[in-house]
Amino acid sequence: MTLARTIKRLRTDCRLTQAQLAKKTKITQSFIAQLETGVETNPTLATLQRLAEALTVPVSELLR
């Protein structure tokens, strides 16, 4: 599964909108949208850590 699909699946499993995830992670909603659509494919480790924490998964889960 791609990073884009994984982030979207985990976000929807947590019943979060992109806006809610953005607020929890302090990442812009537009950047989250870019990650979920595959426009942005190389987020920093810090970004992955914030996403993982908000989605309550280890970073490794995002990279599967």
PDB file of N, CA, C and O in Angstrom:
ATOM      1  N   MET A   1       0.852  -1.174   0.000  1.00  0.00           N
ATOM      2  CA  MET A   1       0.000   0.000   0.000  1.00  0.00           C
ATOM      3  C   MET A   1       0.902   1.242   0.000  1.00  0.00           C
ATOM      4  O   MET A   1       1.947   1.260   0.650  1.00  0.00           O
ATOM      5  N   THR A   2       0.495   2.250  -0.718  1.00  0.00           N
ATOM      6  CA  THR A   2       1.292   3.474  -0.793  1.00  0.00           C
ATOM      7  C   THR A   2       1.109   4.326   0.460  1.00  0.00           C
ATOM      8  O   THR A   2       0.149   4.150   1.211  1.00  0.00           O
ATOM      9  N   LEU A   3       2.033   5.239   0.673  1.00  0.00           N
ATOM     10  CA  LEU A   3       1.937   6.162   1.798  1.00  0.00           C
ATOM     11  C   LEU A   3       0.621   6.937   1.720  1.00  0.00           C
ATOM     12  O   LEU A   3      -0.056   7.124   2.731  1.00  0.00           O
ATOM     13  N   ALA A   4       0.268   7.380   0.530  1.00  0.00           N
ATOM     14  CA  ALA A   4      -0.965   8.153   0.339  1.00  0.00           C
ATOM     15  C   ALA A   4      -2.188   7.365   0.809  1.00  0.00           C
ATOM     16  O   ALA A   4      -3.006   7.877   1.573  1.00  0.00           O
ATOM     17  N   ARG A   5      -2.306   6.143   0.358  1.00  0.00           N
ATOM     18  CA  ARG A   5      -3.459   5.316   0.744  1.00  0.00           C
ATOM     19  C   ARG A   5      -3.453   4.990   2.232  1.00  0.00           C
ATOM     20  O   ARG A   5      -4.502   4.958   2.876  1.00  0.00           O
ATOM     21  N   THR A   6      -2.271   4.751   2.767  1.00  0.00           N
ATOM     22  CA  THR A   6      -2.163   4.411   4.185  1.00  0.00           C
ATOM     23  C   THR A   6      -2.630   5.571   5.058  1.00  0.00           C
ATOM     24  O   THR A   6      -3.409   5.379   5.992  1.00  0.00           O
ATOM     25  N   ILE A   7      -2.153   6.767   4.752  1.00  0.00           N
ATOM     26  CA  ILE A   7      -2.553   7.931   5.550  1.00  0.00           C
ATOM     27  C   ILE A   7      -4.058   8.142   5.468  1.00  0.00           C
ATOM     28  O   ILE A   7      -4.711   8.368   6.486  1.00  0.00           O
ATOM     29  N   LYS A   8      -4.605   8.068   4.274  1.00  0.00           N
ATOM     30  CA  LYS A   8      -6.049   8.281   4.121  1.00  0.00           C
ATOM     31  C   LYS A   8      -6.847   7.209   4.859  1.00  0.00           C
ATOM     32  O   LYS A   8      -7.839   7.511   5.522  1.00  0.00           O
ATOM     33  N   ARG A   9      -6.410   5.955   4.740  1.00  0.00           N
ATOM     34  CA  ARG A   9      -7.132   4.860   5.405  1.00  0.00           C
ATOM     35  C   ARG A   9      -7.104   5.033   6.918  1.00  0.00           C
ATOM     36  O   ARG A   9      -8.130   4.897   7.586  1.00  0.00           O
ATOM     37  N   LEU A  10      -5.936   5.330   7.449  1.00  0.00           N
ATOM     38  CA  LEU A  10      -5.821   5.505   8.895  1.00  0.00           C
ATOM     39  C   LEU A  10      -6.632   6.714   9.372  1.00  0.00           C
ATOM     40  O   LEU A  10      -7.268   6.666  10.425  1.00  0.00           O
ATOM     41  N   ARG A  11      -6.605   7.782   8.599  1.00  0.00           N
ATOM     42  CA  ARG A  11      -7.368   8.977   8.972  1.00  0.00           C
ATOM     43  C   ARG A  11      -8.864   8.674   8.990  1.00  0.00           C
ATOM     44  O   ARG A  11      -9.564   9.054   9.929  1.00  0.00           O
ATOM     45  N   THR A  12      -9.348   8.002   7.973  1.00  0.00           N
ATOM     46  CA  THR A  12     -10.782   7.694   7.938  1.00  0.00           C
ATOM     47  C   THR A  12     -11.150   6.658   8.992  1.00  0.00           C
ATOM     48  O   THR A  12     -12.251   6.704   9.540  1.00  0.00           O
ATOM     49  N   ASP A  13     -10.252   5.729   9.283  1.00  0.00           N
ATOM     50  CA  ASP A  13     -10.494   4.765  10.364  1.00  0.00           C
ATOM     51  C   ASP A  13     -10.644   5.480  11.706  1.00  0.00           C
ATOM     52  O   ASP A  13     -11.409   5.044  12.567  1.00  0.00           O
ATOM     53  N   CYS A  14      -9.911   6.580  11.878  1.00  0.00           N
ATOM     54  CA  CYS A  14     -10.004   7.379  13.107  1.00  0.00           C
ATOM     55  C   CYS A  14     -11.158   8.377  13.057  1.00  0.00           C
ATOM     56  O   CYS A  14     -11.364   9.150  13.992  1.00  0.00           O
ATOM     57  N   ARG A  15     -11.899   8.349  11.965  1.00  0.00           N
ATOM     58  CA  ARG A  15     -13.040   9.251  11.761  1.00  0.00           C
ATOM     59  C   ARG A  15     -12.644  10.724  11.880  1.00  0.00           C
ATOM     60  O   ARG A  15     -13.326  11.532  12.511  1.00  0.00           O
ATOM     61  N   LEU A  16     -11.514  11.032  11.246  1.00  0.00           N
ATOM     62  CA  LEU A  16     -11.033  12.402  11.226  1.00  0.00           C
ATOM     63  C   LEU A  16     -11.142  12.979   9.824  1.00  0.00           C
ATOM     64  O   LEU A  16     -10.925  12.275   8.838  1.00  0.00           O
ATOM     65  N   THR A  17     -11.474  14.243   9.738  1.00  0.00           N
ATOM     66  CA  THR A  17     -11.397  14.935   8.458  1.00  0.00           C
ATOM     67  C   THR A  17      -9.953  15.388   8.263  1.00  0.00           C
ATOM     68  O   THR A  17      -9.148  15.342   9.193  1.00  0.00           O
ATOM     69  N   GLN A  18      -9.638  15.821   7.060  1.00  0.00           N
ATOM     70  CA  GLN A  18      -8.305  16.357   6.827  1.00  0.00           C
ATOM     71  C   GLN A  18      -8.071  17.575   7.723  1.00  0.00           C
ATOM     72  O   GLN A  18      -6.973  17.762   8.246  1.00  0.00           O
ATOM     73  N   ALA A  19      -9.094  18.392   7.896  1.00  0.00           N
ATOM     74  CA  ALA A  19      -8.968  19.590   8.739  1.00  0.00           C
ATOM     75  C   ALA A  19      -8.686  19.213  10.197  1.00  0.00           C
ATOM     76  O   ALA A  19      -7.865  19.848  10.859  1.00  0.00           O
ATOM     77  N   GLN A  20      -9.364  18.188  10.685  1.00  0.00           N
ATOM     78  CA  GLN A  20      -9.145  17.753  12.063  1.00  0.00           C
ATOM     79  C   GLN A  20      -7.734  17.190  12.244  1.00  0.00           C
ATOM     80  O   GLN A  20      -7.071  17.462  13.245  1.00  0.00           O
ATOM     81  N   LEU A  21      -7.286  16.403  11.265  1.00  0.00           N
ATOM     82  CA  LEU A  21      -5.932  15.851  11.334  1.00  0.00           C
ATOM     83  C   LEU A  21      -4.906  16.980  11.257  1.00  0.00           C
ATOM     84  O   LEU A  21      -3.890  16.949  11.952  1.00  0.00           O
ATOM     85  N   ALA A  22      -5.167  17.955  10.430  1.00  0.00           N
ATOM     86  CA  ALA A  22      -4.262  19.101  10.319  1.00  0.00           C
ATOM     87  C   ALA A  22      -4.132  19.816  11.659  1.00  0.00           C
ATOM     88  O   ALA A  22      -3.030  20.175  12.075  1.00  0.00           O
ATOM     89  N   LYS A  23      -5.242  20.017  12.317  1.00  0.00           N
ATOM     90  CA  LYS A  23      -5.222  20.705  13.608  1.00  0.00           C
ATOM     91  C   LYS A  23      -4.453  19.893  14.651  1.00  0.00           C
ATOM     92  O   LYS A  23      -3.685  20.459  15.430  1.00  0.00           O
ATOM     93  N   LYS A  24      -4.652  18.571  14.674  1.00  0.00           N
ATOM     94  CA  LYS A  24      -3.970  17.710  15.648  1.00  0.00           C
ATOM     95  C   LYS A  24      -2.464  17.650  15.421  1.00  0.00           C
ATOM     96  O   LYS A  24      -1.687  17.522  16.367  1.00  0.00           O
ATOM     97  N   THR A  25      -2.064  17.744  14.161  1.00  0.00           N
ATOM     98  CA  THR A  25      -0.646  17.572  13.829  1.00  0.00           C
ATOM     99  C   THR A  25       0.093  18.880  13.600  1.00  0.00           C
ATOM    100  O   THR A  25       1.322  18.900  13.523  1.00  0.00           O
ATOM    101  N   LYS A  26      -0.662  19.982  13.489  1.00  0.00           N
ATOM    102  CA  LYS A  26      -0.070  21.277  13.136  1.00  0.00           C
ATOM    103  C   LYS A  26       0.613  21.213  11.764  1.00  0.00           C
ATOM    104  O   LYS A  26       1.641  21.848  11.527  1.00  0.00           O
ATOM    105  N   ILE A  27       0.005  20.426  10.872  1.00  0.00           N
ATOM    106  CA  ILE A  27       0.411  20.335   9.468  1.00  0.00           C
ATOM    107  C   ILE A  27      -0.748  20.940   8.677  1.00  0.00           C
ATOM    108  O   ILE A  27      -1.906  20.725   9.033  1.00  0.00           O
ATOM    109  N   THR A  28      -0.467  21.674   7.636  1.00  0.00           N
ATOM    110  CA  THR A  28      -1.565  22.307   6.910  1.00  0.00           C
ATOM    111  C   THR A  28      -2.461  21.271   6.239  1.00  0.00           C
ATOM    112  O   THR A  28      -2.014  20.192   5.850  1.00  0.00           O
ATOM    113  N   GLN A  29      -3.724  21.626   6.116  1.00  0.00           N
ATOM    114  CA  GLN A  29      -4.676  20.730   5.461  1.00  0.00           C
ATOM    115  C   GLN A  29      -4.262  20.493   4.011  1.00  0.00           C
ATOM    116  O   GLN A  29      -4.404  19.384   3.496  1.00  0.00           O
ATOM    117  N   SER A  30      -3.757  21.516   3.366  1.00  0.00           N
ATOM    118  CA  SER A  30      -3.353  21.341   1.963  1.00  0.00           C
ATOM    119  C   SER A  30      -2.196  20.351   1.841  1.00  0.00           C
ATOM    120  O   SER A  30      -2.129  19.597   0.871  1.00  0.00           O
ATOM    121  N   PHE A  31      -1.286  20.345   2.814  1.00  0.00           N
ATOM    122  CA  PHE A  31      -0.175  19.380   2.771  1.00  0.00           C
ATOM    123  C   PHE A  31      -0.692  17.964   3.009  1.00  0.00           C
ATOM    124  O   PHE A  31      -0.232  17.018   2.371  1.00  0.00           O
ATOM    125  N   ILE A  32      -1.634  17.820   3.912  1.00  0.00           N
ATOM    126  CA  ILE A  32      -2.230  16.494   4.139  1.00  0.00           C
ATOM    127  C   ILE A  32      -2.927  16.018   2.866  1.00  0.00           C
ATOM    128  O   ILE A  32      -2.819  14.847   2.501  1.00  0.00           O
ATOM    129  N   ALA A  33      -3.632  16.908   2.199  1.00  0.00           N
ATOM    130  CA  ALA A  33      -4.291  16.549   0.929  1.00  0.00           C
ATOM    131  C   ALA A  33      -3.248  16.127  -0.105  1.00  0.00           C
ATOM    132  O   ALA A  33      -3.463  15.167  -0.844  1.00  0.00           O
ATOM    133  N   GLN A  34      -2.127  16.835  -0.160  1.00  0.00           N
ATOM    134  CA  GLN A  34      -1.065  16.465  -1.099  1.00  0.00           C
ATOM    135  C   GLN A  34      -0.481  15.094  -0.767  1.00  0.00           C
ATOM    136  O   GLN A  34      -0.175  14.313  -1.668  1.00  0.00           O
ATOM    137  N   LEU A  35      -0.328  14.805   0.514  1.00  0.00           N
ATOM    138  CA  LEU A  35       0.160  13.486   0.917  1.00  0.00           C
ATOM    139  C   LEU A  35      -0.830  12.397   0.511  1.00  0.00           C
ATOM    140  O   LEU A  35      -0.438  11.349  -0.002  1.00  0.00           O
ATOM    141  N   GLU A  36      -2.114  12.655   0.743  1.00  0.00           N
ATOM    142  CA  GLU A  36      -3.141  11.642   0.461  1.00  0.00           C
ATOM    143  C   GLU A  36      -3.377  11.416  -1.029  1.00  0.00           C
ATOM    144  O   GLU A  36      -3.854  10.352  -1.424  1.00  0.00           O
ATOM    145  N   THR A  37      -3.051  12.394  -1.849  1.00  0.00           N
ATOM    146  CA  THR A  37      -3.237  12.234  -3.293  1.00  0.00           C
ATOM    147  C   THR A  37      -1.954  11.828  -4.004  1.00  0.00           C
ATOM    148  O   THR A  37      -1.954  11.588  -5.211  1.00  0.00           O
ATOM    149  N   GLY A  38      -0.856  11.754  -3.247  1.00  0.00           N
ATOM    150  CA  GLY A  38       0.402  11.332  -3.839  1.00  0.00           C
ATOM    151  C   GLY A  38       1.174  12.445  -4.522  1.00  0.00           C
ATOM    152  O   GLY A  38       2.198  12.188  -5.155  1.00  0.00           O
ATOM    153  N   VAL A  39       0.698  13.683  -4.404  1.00  0.00           N
ATOM    154  CA  VAL A  39       1.436  14.817  -4.965  1.00  0.00           C
ATOM    155  C   VAL A  39       2.737  15.006  -4.192  1.00  0.00           C
ATOM    156  O   VAL A  39       3.791  15.240  -4.782  1.00  0.00           O
ATOM    157  N   GLU A  40       2.655  14.903  -2.881  1.00  0.00           N
ATOM    158  CA  GLU A  40       3.831  14.968  -2.007  1.00  0.00           C
ATOM    159  C   GLU A  40       4.151  13.542  -1.575  1.00  0.00           C
ATOM    160  O   GLU A  40       3.316  12.869  -0.971  1.00  0.00           O
ATOM    161  N   THR A  41       5.358  13.084  -1.884  1.00  0.00           N
ATOM    162  CA  THR A  41       5.702  11.690  -1.590  1.00  0.00           C
ATOM    163  C   THR A  41       6.904  11.546  -0.663  1.00  0.00           C
ATOM    164  O   THR A  41       7.325  10.428  -0.364  1.00  0.00           O
ATOM    165  N   ASN A  42       7.460  12.665  -0.206  1.00  0.00           N
ATOM    166  CA  ASN A  42       8.671  12.585   0.596  1.00  0.00           C
ATOM    167  C   ASN A  42       8.582  13.474   1.834  1.00  0.00           C
ATOM    168  O   ASN A  42       9.333  14.442   1.949  1.00  0.00           O
ATOM    169  N   PRO A  43       7.669  13.160   2.764  1.00  0.00           N
ATOM    170  CA  PRO A  43       7.572  13.973   3.978  1.00  0.00           C
ATOM    171  C   PRO A  43       8.773  13.743   4.892  1.00  0.00           C
ATOM    172  O   PRO A  43       9.428  12.703   4.831  1.00  0.00           O
ATOM    173  N   THR A  44       9.043  14.719   5.723  1.00  0.00           N
ATOM    174  CA  THR A  44      10.154  14.589   6.666  1.00  0.00           C
ATOM    175  C   THR A  44       9.797  13.578   7.759  1.00  0.00           C
ATOM    176  O   THR A  44       8.634  13.225   7.952  1.00  0.00           O
ATOM    177  N   LEU A  45      10.823  13.132   8.459  1.00  0.00           N
ATOM    178  CA  LEU A  45      10.604  12.221   9.580  1.00  0.00           C
ATOM    179  C   LEU A  45       9.744  12.892  10.643  1.00  0.00           C
ATOM    180  O   LEU A  45       8.882  12.245  11.238  1.00  0.00           O
ATOM    181  N   ALA A  46       9.966  14.180  10.889  1.00  0.00           N
ATOM    182  CA  ALA A  46       9.154  14.904  11.880  1.00  0.00           C
ATOM    183  C   ALA A  46       7.682  14.912  11.485  1.00  0.00           C
ATOM    184  O   ALA A  46       6.808  14.762  12.338  1.00  0.00           O
ATOM    185  N   THR A  47       7.409  15.084  10.212  1.00  0.00           N
ATOM    186  CA  THR A  47       6.015  15.058   9.732  1.00  0.00           C
ATOM    187  C   THR A  47       5.416  13.674   9.934  1.00  0.00           C
ATOM    188  O   THR A  47       4.282  13.545  10.395  1.00  0.00           O
ATOM    189  N   LEU A  48       6.169  12.646   9.590  1.00  0.00           N
ATOM    190  CA  LEU A  48       5.676  11.278   9.772  1.00  0.00           C
ATOM    191  C   LEU A  48       5.415  10.990  11.248  1.00  0.00           C
ATOM    192  O   LEU A  48       4.439  10.321  11.589  1.00  0.00           O
ATOM    193  N   GLN A  49       6.274  11.488  12.111  1.00  0.00           N
ATOM    194  CA  GLN A  49       6.098  11.264  13.550  1.00  0.00           C
ATOM    195  C   GLN A  49       4.821  11.942  14.052  1.00  0.00           C
ATOM    196  O   GLN A  49       4.084  11.358  14.846  1.00  0.00           O
ATOM    197  N   ARG A  50       4.558  13.160  13.600  1.00  0.00           N
ATOM    198  CA  ARG A  50       3.342  13.854  14.027  1.00  0.00           C
ATOM    199  C   ARG A  50       2.100  13.152  13.509  1.00  0.00           C
ATOM    200  O   ARG A  50       1.106  13.035  14.226  1.00  0.00           O
ATOM    201  N   LEU A  51       2.149  12.681  12.260  1.00  0.00           N
ATOM    202  CA  LEU A  51       1.007  11.951  11.705  1.00  0.00           C
ATOM    203  C   LEU A  51       0.777  10.653  12.480  1.00  0.00           C
ATOM    204  O   LEU A  51      -0.355  10.331  12.842  1.00  0.00           O
ATOM    205  N   ALA A  52       1.844   9.921  12.727  1.00  0.00           N
ATOM    206  CA  ALA A  52       1.732   8.651  13.439  1.00  0.00           C
ATOM    207  C   ALA A  52       1.144   8.848  14.829  1.00  0.00           C
ATOM    208  O   ALA A  52       0.280   8.082  15.257  1.00  0.00           O
ATOM    209  N   GLU A  53       1.610   9.871  15.530  1.00  0.00           N
ATOM    210  CA  GLU A  53       1.095  10.138  16.872  1.00  0.00           C
ATOM    211  C   GLU A  53      -0.399  10.474  16.830  1.00  0.00           C
ATOM    212  O   GLU A  53      -1.172   9.971  17.645  1.00  0.00           O
ATOM    213  N   ALA A  54      -0.795  11.304  15.903  1.00  0.00           N
ATOM    214  CA  ALA A  54      -2.206  11.691  15.792  1.00  0.00           C
ATOM    215  C   ALA A  54      -3.092  10.519  15.387  1.00  0.00           C
ATOM    216  O   ALA A  54      -4.256  10.443  15.781  1.00  0.00           O
ATOM    217  N   LEU A  55      -2.532   9.606  14.597  1.00  0.00           N
ATOM    218  CA  LEU A  55      -3.302   8.453  14.116  1.00  0.00           C
ATOM    219  C   LEU A  55      -3.113   7.234  15.018  1.00  0.00           C
ATOM    220  O   LEU A  55      -3.635   6.159  14.725  1.00  0.00           O
ATOM    221  N   THR A  56      -2.390   7.393  16.082  1.00  0.00           N
ATOM    222  CA  THR A  56      -2.106   6.363  17.093  1.00  0.00           C
ATOM    223  C   THR A  56      -1.545   5.069  16.504  1.00  0.00           C
ATOM    224  O   THR A  56      -2.007   3.966  16.795  1.00  0.00           O
ATOM    225  N   VAL A  57      -0.525   5.259  15.661  1.00  0.00           N
ATOM    226  CA  VAL A  57       0.187   4.115  15.082  1.00  0.00           C
ATOM    227  C   VAL A  57       1.678   4.418  15.123  1.00  0.00           C
ATOM    228  O   VAL A  57       2.070   5.582  15.212  1.00  0.00           O
ATOM    229  N   PRO A  58       2.512   3.387  15.059  1.00  0.00           N
ATOM    230  CA  PRO A  58       3.949   3.649  14.955  1.00  0.00           C
ATOM    231  C   PRO A  58       4.284   4.188  13.552  1.00  0.00           C
ATOM    232  O   PRO A  58       3.546   3.943  12.599  1.00  0.00           O
ATOM    233  N   VAL A  59       5.371   4.903  13.437  1.00  0.00           N
ATOM    234  CA  VAL A  59       5.775   5.438  12.132  1.00  0.00           C
ATOM    235  C   VAL A  59       5.902   4.309  11.108  1.00  0.00           C
ATOM    236  O   VAL A  59       5.571   4.485   9.935  1.00  0.00           O
ATOM    237  N   SER A  60       6.375   3.170  11.554  1.00  0.00           N
ATOM    238  CA  SER A  60       6.549   2.045  10.632  1.00  0.00           C
ATOM    239  C   SER A  60       5.248   1.643   9.946  1.00  0.00           C
ATOM    240  O   SER A  60       5.270   1.140   8.823  1.00  0.00           O
ATOM    241  N   GLU A  61       4.130   1.858  10.603  1.00  0.00           N
ATOM    242  CA  GLU A  61       2.816   1.546  10.006  1.00  0.00           C
ATOM    243  C   GLU A  61       2.553   2.439   8.794  1.00  0.00           C
ATOM    244  O   GLU A  61       1.923   2.004   7.830  1.00  0.00           O
ATOM    245  N   LEU A  62       3.019   3.655   8.838  1.00  0.00           N
ATOM    246  CA  LEU A  62       2.823   4.570   7.706  1.00  0.00           C
ATOM    247  C   LEU A  62       3.658   4.153   6.506  1.00  0.00           C
ATOM    248  O   LEU A  62       3.294   4.436   5.365  1.00  0.00           O
ATOM    249  N   LEU A  63       4.770   3.482   6.759  1.00  0.00           N
ATOM    250  CA  LEU A  63       5.714   3.166   5.696  1.00  0.00           C
ATOM    251  C   LEU A  63       5.565   1.765   5.117  1.00  0.00           C
ATOM    252  O   LEU A  63       6.369   1.351   4.283  1.00  0.00           O
ATOM    253  N   ARG A  64       4.574   1.054   5.539  1.00  0.00           N
ATOM    254  CA  ARG A  64       4.379  -0.320   5.018  1.00  0.00           C
ATOM    255  C   ARG A  64       4.013  -0.302   3.569  1.00  0.00           C
ATOM    256  O   ARG A  64       3.812  -1.358   2.970  1.00  0.00           O
TER     257      ARG A  64
END
